[in-house]
Amino acid sequence: MRIFTIHGSRVTEIAAGDGPEPLTSLDLPESGYVWLSCTRAELERLQLPIQTALQTLCKLQLLDLHLSDLLNAQLPSRFDFTSQYDMLVFRGLVMGAADATAASQPLKHLPRRGGPPILRRIDTSPVGFVVFDRVLLTVHPADFSLRDAYALRLMATSDSAAQAGLMPGAPDSLSLGGRGIPANPADLMLRIVNQMVDGYLALRRELSQQLDHWQAELINPKSRFSNWNALLSARLSLHQLDEICEDQRAAIQDWIEALKSWPEHDELLSRHQRDLLQVRSRDVLEHIERVLHHVQRLEQNAETAVQMHFNAQSHRTNEIMRTLTVLTAIFLPLNLIAGIFGMNFDFIPLLHRSNGFWLAMISMALTAGGLGLFFWRKRYLAHSAR
């Protein structure tokens, strides 16, 4: 568990650990907010101290239903709200070892061998955000490295602002060109969610390279593609990523609609900060739509490549059958002539003539040549351009 107090351009981390001690003496800053971050295991173990701390800081507690949602490692991306706080659950990428409680990671169906390496490294796990007026509670898996990376970035930005001589109450636009300290809990949540979506955007190049490689193998007539198990698993994985992005988009759209219903006159949220939240929300939504569009395009490319592969195989089979049919049609009259002269009759024309053999061979050659010329003019023997 990590706890931060954020006041203007100053970020201070309160000593935190696995125990409830830091929660008992937690207070709000005079002008600022608190970021309380914990894993699902910590939330399950410290439910009572965390609820007590929220009661002290915000004069309210989490609903039991929302608490169970935050503890659910299988929950899809969704948004819910009450009159006092908003809750956003957003599925993000988890790189490395999987969370022990995440039993429903969607991409574990890949084969042990032959699967695409990029898809084998993808796992998703829900991250919960509870936004109060002056408190942000985040609940994440144990191996969620983005929390530590963003916390380090906040501390570095705070140190830079201190060296630049900014006052604690200085506006956010003065710190690193407006990319510094979030002004409120909702702003902090949107920045973390944006970092999570950027993780999906970073996968686009590797996913495209993997699918383009398979597509080239499927279309190449000289290759014998046999990695069907991995391809079908990749298509299923892309379909599930598509569903994840759809849930993410629906959750952010619900958040944007809820943001519009916030009261116009709020002493804790200026009009500039309100506009900034709307802009950041639309930016996150645009990033999600870009990921969704790319995943859908990869699904279509994979489906098109499979269809083109089978169409090319069918076309090649048709060409082979056409050639065999033409050869059969050419040699069928020759077999008929040979069968006639092989009959057991004493009197057959040309049978007792000295040049009968050559006359039969000439007639067979003329028949074969005439049929070959006929089929060539009908383009039955022509090869299709590749």
Steps between C-alpha positions, in 0.01 A plus 500: 500500500620848411343827610574842351385848594488739205485873557552725200841413359612312811467121529581331829498126557388385841691205635282202419528125513291190537355596836216737594719742698526776234122502456426579865676837496410604146377859456408712201736786405370851541460545124550186298405136497619152595586212268459164673626207293481134601487154347191281502659276761568802723146628456359161595723481805458863611137563417411636844799740536449630145129553557580675828754725325245589230246581771753731665607670177174511301231442762376195308598144410496275197183307431526126551415434135776733379741344746429155358548637147842636592598160640377316189793412272264392220301822472490667156548871449200688635391827661266561793422796722325614811405845625832518688761327282565344158651159434678397179633150437742487209676188371866571434796302376698298749848406379693224665375264768125473523303600804426195708139604546440580133352171395337632184783647304360493148803391298600181683353280225806535278684177414818424689697490177459687178302790639594860417746638757328839520162350589663269750627806694158665526294470816229733622379567852246749636617813678242679714477876550276656764483879460394707802512877525846499659601134503591255225501131588661266246487121523730307269661156459821417680719530189360833378825679425329805350407625849862507613617655172241777516569563869868536421412745224285704740781516755748606232262771378452622856877518554540692172230744603668548840833571334330747267367685804127441440274558794293207631180664384627583153272397215575188302573697185817633662654158550663349193272661247174369645618137503592492864294445814131406460275766648237267649425128550303472175791651305739252659270209410478610137876530471553149633230362271661679208830329581319166507348564156841602365617151596249360252611748235859382539396147399379603157832469317584154633147373441507633144838341428384161630175505300673632187750214520223243517310676223802485270539128571133433437497681166833363374411205272837331557474491880332223693343671798441259788483726807121498504467449874696817576313698235158401630613579856625840385166574334322408821737721699437794268128447538531508878717812484224651289248424774734648764531823301123516450449477876766766555335735254158450659644568847671824391188615316297445816763698696477788252121505530527499879757781484249716312255463789741638759378826654606812314605687812736289708737658748748210457491499118556815298363545150847462351554172684157380388584576137835329542328184630269494200791546259702224667198269500444551128871444439487167686190403303675585174798283593270209584323538166836493321591174674155358425523598134844342470393174666194479276716559194738223608202267545380583150848453354537161665157391377573630151837324490340167595231542237757596234710198597213257452391676181855469363510132597164444335615683188819294486298179538269611220797565272643156576166333433459695177842387377429137591160521330656637179767228499234236556292644213806491269598142578148360504473477115849348490391232742195441281716450188740272688203303633355454151823366358533272802175314424523126429368504141672338199409774258567858621583783256872582486581201723678299227653792313869572533440869572193448721686572822630833374160597361345430845774700675454792260124500556552491878752786482267708283212435740709597805640808326157612383351462846797677658463791252127515570549513877780755464276731294231460767769599758449183699877452515593862581646579844346781705725796563624515862 
